[in-house]
Amino acid sequence: MKRQVIGILMLMVLAVPVLSQTAEKKVLVYTKFGKGFVHNCVQACADAVVEIGKTNGFAVEVSNDPAKFTDENLSQYSVLVFDNTNNELFDTEAQKKALQKYIRSGGGLVGIHSASGGMRKWDWYAKLIGAKFLIHPPVQPLTITVVDRDHPSTAFLPETWQWLKDECYFHKDFSKDLRILLSVNVSTLKPQPNTNFEALAKGKSVPITWCHEFDGGRIWYTALGHAPEHFSDPTFRKHILGGIQWAMKKTGDVK
């Protein structure tokens, strides 16, 4: 009997290193914004990602502290979620370099809505997100075209997605390697007075969700998510989950 007990204890001790190697994936939701417009949905987005994580097997930490951006600290996260971050996001050059090293080491990043308006003078960041925010027409219901359904963030959507009132972002300086997932036809939008959106779009459709591999990492971005109530919508949560799951994969993985 004693031998059996000793044997069981030895197996338990040996199992400890194995358990530590299969630790839960972890996501950092970053919520910092600089001077300028601040969306009132930041907390709703953060809360949604926390709940998504609880039901899909990954831990979530929420912070607006740029001091989190060190090489050592970022190494623990599978994905960074930039939750409506806007304008200046960092206090030091070292923090910016830590983000670069994280991406170049194969890290994943998910950008939500105004994340494309961050670090407007930093070209590397614009290439990372995939484009620079330019302008948007009035908040209105959006008729969204699903361009690519072969992706976890869009596979469950119909060919045309009737979405709640939102801001349809127009961007500029698009990266050439973007995989466009969702778009909005300009002709379906109510225009802004004295603004030629047809010219700004430089085409019939405005890309609003995309992904790409950049500088060693995987980046997924959606321009949707202007209002707090968006983040309680089950379809939109599934959209975000798909983006996070894709960004968690390693560069070069299929889909």
N, C-alpha and C positions, 0 to 999 in steps of 0.2 A: 504493500500500500504506500509506504514511504517513497519507494522508488518511483511509483506512478506520479505522486505529487511533485517530486523533484523534477521529473521529466516534463510535466506540464509547465512548471515555473520556468524551466530552461527555454521551452518553446515560446513562452510569453516574452521573455527577455530578448530572444532572437528576433521576434516580430516587431519590436519597437522601431528599429531603423527602417524597416520596410514601410511601416505606417507613415513615418515622417517623410518618406520619398513620394508618397501619393497624396500630399497635402492638397486641400481644396484650392482651386484657382481663385485669384483675387483681382478685383477691379478697383481702380481709383476714379471716383467722380470728382472732377476738378471744377470749381464754381467761381473762380476769381474773375473779376472784370475791372478794367481801368476806368478813367473818367469818361463819362458819356452815358448813353442810354443803357438802362438796366432792365431786362425782361422780368416780369413778375411771375414767371413760371419756373424759375431756377430751382426752387425748393420742390415743386411738384415733380420736376424731372428727376431730381436726385432721389426723392422718395420712391418714384416708380422703378428706378434702376435697382434700388435696394430690394424692393419686393420681387422684381424679376429675378434677381440673384438668388433669393431665398427659395424660389420654386424651380430654379434651373441649375443648382449645384455650384454656384460661385459666390464668394464673399465680396462685400462691397464696402469700401471706405469712402466717406465724403469729406472733402476739405477745400477751403479757399486759400490755403497757406502755400505760397510759392516755395517756402523752405522745404517742402516735400520733394522738390526736384533736385535730388542728388543722385549720383550714380548708384550708391548703395541702396537707397530707399526705393528708387524706381524699379530695381531689379526684382522686387517681390511681386510686381503686378503683371498680369497677363495682358491687360488692356487698360488704357487711360480713356475715360469718357470726358470730353470737354463740353460741359453742360452750359450752353448759352454763354460761354465765355466771350468777352468782347473787349476790343481795344488792347491796352497793355496788360499782359498776363504774368509778367515776371519782374522781379526787382533787380536781378543781377545777370551779368553775362554768363556766369557759372551755371545758373539755373537753365538758361537757354541751351547751353552746351550739354547739360545733363539730358534734356529732352532729345537732342540730336543723337547722343550716344545710345539712349534707350531705343530709339527707332532704328538706328544702324545696327543694333544688336538683335533685331528681329521683333521688336515690340509692336503692339497693336494700338491703334487710336481710333476712337469713334467721336465724330463731331456732330453736335446737335445745334441746329438753327443758326444762331449768331456766332457760332464758332468760326465761321468763315469771315467774320469781321474782326478777328483778333490779330494783333501784331502786324498792323497794316504796312509798316515800313520794313518788315523782315521778309525778303523774297523767299527764303527757304521755307518759312512757315506757310506761305501762300501755295508753294508747290506741294507741301505736305498735305494740306487740306484739299488741294486740287483746283482752287480758284479764289478770287477775291470778291467779297460782297460789293455790289454796285448800288442797287436801288430796289425798291419794291412798290408795286401798286397798292391801292387800299386793301385792307383786310376783307376777304370775300370767300365764298365757297369755291373750292377748286375741283375741276375735273381733271384727274391725273391719268396719264397714259403710262401703263406698265411696259416699259421698253424691253426689259430683260427679266423673265420669270424664272430663269435658271439660277436663282440665288436665294439663300435662306431668308433674306429680308423681304423678298417679293414673291416667292413661289406660291404662296397661299392667296394672293390678291387676284381679283378679276382683271380682265384686260383693261378696263376703265374703272378707276377708283374714285368714287364721289366722296370727297373729303370735306371736313368741317371748315368753317371760316378760318383762314390762315393767311400769312404773308407769303406771297410767291416771290422768292428772291431771284433777282437777276444778278449774275456774276460776270466777271471779266477775267482775262488772263488765265483761261483754262489750261490745265496740264494736258498734254497731248495723249497720254496713256490712260485716260479715265475710262472706266467701264460704266456707262450711263445705265441706271436702273429705272428711274422714274423721270417723267418730264410733263410739262404743261404746255398745251398749245396756246400761243399768244392770242389767237383770235377768240378764245373763250374768256379772256380776262376783261374786267371792267377797267378802262385806262385811268391813269392819273392825268388831271388837267395839265395841258401844256407839255406833256411828255410823250415822245414818240417811242413807245415800247417796241414797235416793230423793228425800228432801227437799232435799238439797244440789244435786242435779242439776236440780231444778225442771223435770223432764220425763223422758221415757223414755230419752233418749240424751245422751251426754256428747261434745261436740265435742273432737277431739284434734288436728286439722290444719285450718288455714284460711289464707286470704290476704286482703289488701285493699290498697287505695290510700289512703294517709293523708298529709296535709300535704305533698303533692307527690311523695312517694316510693311505692315498692312494697314490701310486707312479706309474707313467707311464714313460717309458723310450724308446727312439728310438735312435739307433746309426746312423741313416741317417742324412744328412744335413751338408755335408762338404763344399759345395760351395755356394756363394751368390745366384746364379741362381736357386738353389733348392727351395728357399723360395718364388719364384714367380710362382712355379708350382701349379696349382689348386688342383691336387690330393694330393700332399704332404701337402698343407695347410689343406685339409680336414682331413688328417691323424693326424696332430697336433691338430686340433680342437677336434677331437674325444678323443684324449688323455686328453686334458684339461677338456672336459665335464665329462669324467669318473672320473678324479681326484677330480672334484668339489663335487661329491657325498660323502656321509658319509660312513665310514667303516661299512661293513655288508650289504650294498645295493646290490641288484641283478645286475650282470654284471658290 
